[in-house]
Amino acid sequence: MLQRHLLWIMVGAYVLAAVLPGPGEAVRAVSLGRIGSTGLPLQAGLLAVVVFNAGLTARAERLPALLRRPGPLALGVAINALLPTVLLAVASVGAEGWHNPREAQSLLAGLALIGAMPVAAGATVFSQGDEGSATLSLGLVLGSTLLSPLTIPLGLHLGGFLTTGGYAADLHAAARTAGSLFAVMVVVLPCLLGLLTGRLVARLGRSGQSGRSGQSGRSGRPDRTGRGLAPALPAIRLVNLAVAITLSYTNACGALQQVITRPDPDFLLLVVAATALMCSVSFLCGWVIAGRLRCDRGEAVALTYASGMNNSSASAVLAATRIADHPAVLLPILAYSLLQKILAGSVGRVIDRAPGR
């Protein structure tokens, strides 16, 4: 029930952040410690929990099958890494005519943070809900995640070259001091630990099941009840939802309060229009390339979702902790987070109506 109403729950979290930001600000002030000169806020730890659980529940044993036809996987990862930079360059040209340079730079910095992030783990959930290829979807998430120590700093540096002033300096600084470390500590390492833990639990479950093979029942088949992670899946999903909602609330605190206290309708319209265009073009590009590769419907769904869904939680955490002096940067990230979920709800229907599908 919570998963079906996740979009409205996220909207509620944003509204709560706008009218009651105090608890969220307190959470954002909590630190988990430092690694060298880089601090790790509680938000980064919460994000690591989501990524760990994504790896924990992944069916990694299916991934070798992708090597028999690596084209969709390679192109999907490339689209996720390169397309946002192209769209950001186009947006930077269009932003030159905006009447308020600060608003234009906030928009560009937010789009840069979105584009630098890997495929969202939630893409696998939406893809499977539309009967997409679970194997390709998982491969796209893991492939972009494992490359994130390279792609995050690269995306942030490119964003810095397309912005000016303090926004450019903050993006370059984030790329140098937090980009690769953030990717390793908060994205890659939790994902790998989740994968290893999931494989270990599955192996222990199989060994325990083999010891009870004589108790298989009348059918002669092993009793799979209670084996592996299956009993814990509801709890894992509930934890993921709780953490995702908490991240949405804490990330929105500050930025949305400014929207309420100092409303700026033209800037909000610009943010919604730009993020909607970037998100829809990303989804469309994945769908078109899937058609060019003559992918079947399942692969087309997985590729389309991976192209349009970036890890907005990671970009919001990075914006809130590394570019905190420009809170308006969070607005395009929050808008993109909602818009990609809205568009994700219609991908399957669009593909089904397309000629040849």
N, C-alpha and C positions, 0 to 999 in steps of 0.2 A: 504494500500500500504506500509506504514512504517513497519507494523507488518510482512508482507511477506518478506521484505528485511532487517529485523532486524540484521541478521548475518553479512551482508556486512556493515551495518551501524556501528556495533560494531567494525569490522575490521578497518573501517575508523576512528573511535574514537581512536583506539590504534595507528594508524599511526600518527594522529594529536598529540597525547600525546608524541610520539617519536620525532617529529620535532618541535613542539611548546608547550613545557611543562609549560611555564610561567603562563598563566591564570589558569591552573589546580593547580599549586603550590600555587597560591594566594587563590584559593577556599579552599584548604586543610589547609591553615593557619587561616581561619575564625573559631572562636569558638562561640558556643551557650551558654556558661557558664559552670559552674561546679556544680557537686553534690558531696558534701564532698570533697574528694581528687581526684575525677575522673572528667576529663574534657569531655565535649561533643562537638566534632567538627561538623562543618556544614555537613560533609559527613554522620554522624550518623543521623542528622535530615532528610536528603534526603532519606536515607534508611527507616526511619520511615514513610515517606510519601508513599513509595511504599507498605510497609506492611499494612498501614492503608487502602489504596485503595483496596488492595487484600481482606481484611476483609469486607470492605464496599460493594463490589460487590459479595460477596460469598452468596450462597443460603443455609444458615445455617439451614433452616427449614427442609432440607432433611436429616440432620445428624442422627436423631433418628433411621432411617431405618437401619443404619449400625449395631445397637445393635442386630438385629435379626441374623446376621452372622458376628461376630466380628473377626473371624480368619484372613482374609486378612488385616484388619486395624491394628490389633496387630502385625502381622508379618511384615507388611510394615514399621511401626514405629520402630520396633526392628532392621530391616535390616539397616535402615537409621542411627540408633544410633550406632550399633555395627560393621557392616561390614567394615567401613572405618578404624577402629582401627586394625582389623585383617590384612587388606591390608597394613596399615602403618607399622605394625610389619614385614611383609614380605619385604617391601621396605627398612626398616632399615638394614636388613640382607644383601640385595643386595648392599646397598650403602657403606658397609664397604670396598669394594674393589675399590671404586672410587678414582682416583688419587688426587683429590682436596677435602680435608675434608670440606672446607667452602662451596663449591658448594653442596656437599652431604647434609650438615646440612640445607642449604637454601631450598633444595628440600623437605626434611623431614618436616621442620617447615611449609612450604606451604601446604603440603598434610595434616598435622595435623589440620591446620586452616580450610581447606575445609571439612574434615571429621567431625569436631566438630559442623558444622552448620546444622540447620534443613532443611527439604525439601524445595526447592525453590518454591515460589508462582507461578512462570512461569510454573511449572509442570502441573498445572490445565489447562493452556491455550493449551499447547502441547497435553495433554491428550484429551481434548474435540475436538481438531482439528482432532484427529485420532479416534473419536467416542468412547473414553474411558468413564468409569463410572465417571460422574461428582461428584456424591455423595462420592464415595470412594476416589477420587482424593482430594476433599476438606477435607475429614476426615483425610487423611494422612498428608496434609499440616498443618492443625490446630493441630492435635495430636502431631506432632513433634515440632511445634512451642511452644505449651503450656508446653512441657517438656524441652524446651531449657534452662531454668534457671538451670536445673540439667545436661543436656547433654553437653552444651557448656563448663562449667568448667571441667567436667569429661574428655571430649575429649582433651582439652588443657593440662590438667595434664598428661594424658597418652602420649600425644605428647612430653611433657617435659621429661618424663622418657625414651623415645626412641631417644632423641637428646642429645647433649652434649654442654658444654661451655655456651656461652652467649645466644645461641638459646634456650637451655633448661631453662635457668633462665628467659628469656623473656616470654616463653610460660607459665611457672608456675606463673609468676607475672601477666600476662594477665588473667589467670584463677582466681587468688585470688582477684585482684583489679577491673577487668573489665568484667570478664566472666558472672557472674550471673546478675550484674547490667546492663551490655550491653544487655543481653538477655531480661530482664524485660523492660527496658526503650525504647529500639529501636526495639524489635521484639514482645514481648508478649503484652505489654500495647497498642501499636498502633493497633495491630491485634484485640484485644478485643474492643477497642474504635470504630474501623471500623465496627465490627460485630454489636455492639449496635446501632450505627448510622444507619446502613443499615436496621436493624429491625424497628427502630423508623420511618424512612422515609417510609418504606413499610406499617407500620400500619397507619400513617397519610394519605398515599395515598389511602388505603382501606376505611378509614372513610370518606375521601372526595368523593370517588367514590360512596359510599352508599348514600351520600346526593344527588347525581345526578342520582340515579338509574332510576328515572322517565324519564331521557333523554337518554335512552339506544339506541334509534333508532328503525328501523323497525325489526331488528332481535331479539329484546328483550334481547340481551346480553349487559352487561355493556361495555361502551366504555373505553378501557384500554389506550388510547392515553394520554400520559403525566402523567401517574400514576407512583408513586415511583421514582426510579432512572433512568428509561429508557431514559428520555430526556438528562440526564447528562452523560450517559455512554461513548459517543464519547469523551467528554472533559476529563473524568477520564482516559480513555485509553491513550489519547494524553499526559496528564500530566505524567502518568506512563512511557511512552516511553521516554519522555524528561528527566525525572529524571534518568532512567536507563542508558541512553546514557551519561548524565553528570557524573554519578558515574563511568562508565567505563572509561571515559576520565581522570577524576581526580585521580582515583585509579592507572591508568597506568603511570601517570606522574612520572618521576624519574626512575622507573624500566626500562622502555623501552628506555629512553634516554641513559642509560648505555649500552643497547644492541647496540645502534647505535654508540656511541662514543668508546666503548670498546667491540667489538663483540667477542663472545666466542662460536664458532659453536658446540663444543662437549658438552658444558653445555646445550645449547638450545636443542640439540638432546636428551640429557638425560631427560630434562624436558618434552618434547613432548612425548617421549616414556613412561615415568613413568605415566604421567597424562592420556594418552590414555589408558594404561593398567588398571589403577584404575577405570576410567570412564566406559570402556567397560565391565569390570568384574562386576561392580555394576549394570549396566543395565541387564547383562546376569543373575545375581543372582536373581533379581526380576522376570524376565521372567520364570526361572526354578521353582522358588517357586510357582509362579502363576499356573504353570502346575501341580505341586504336590498337590496343593489345589483344583485342578479341577475348577479353576475359569473360568467364561465365558470370551468372548473376551474383553468386556468392562472393567471388573475387571483386566484382565491380562495387558491391556494397562496402566491403572491407576497405578497398582503396579510396573510395569516396569519403568515408568517415575519417580515415587517417589523414587525408589531405586537408580536411576542413577543421579538425579538432586538435587544438594545441593545449598544452598543460597550462591553463590560465591560472590555476592555483599557484604554480611555481613562479610564474611571472608576477603575480600579485604579491607574493612573499618577498621576492627580490625588490620590487618597487617600494614596498612598505618599509623595508629594512635598509636598502642601499640608496634610495632616492627619496628619502623621507622629507627632504626640504622642498619637494615639488609634489604635494599631495594630489594635484589634479591629474597627474600621470596615471593614477589608479582608475580614473573614470573610463577611458577606453578599454582597459583590461576587464573591468566589471561588465561593461556593455558587451564585449566580445564573449565573455563567459556565458551570459544569458542567451545571446543571439545564436551561438553555435549549438546550444541545446534546443532552441526553437527550430532551427533549420534541420538538426539531426532527426527531429520527429517526422520529417517529410521525405527523407532521402529514399527510403524503400518504396514509397508510393510513386515518386518521380521516376525511379529506375524501372519499375514495373510498367509504367505507361510509355516508356521510350520505345521507339521502333526497334524490333529485333530482340527485345528482352522478353 
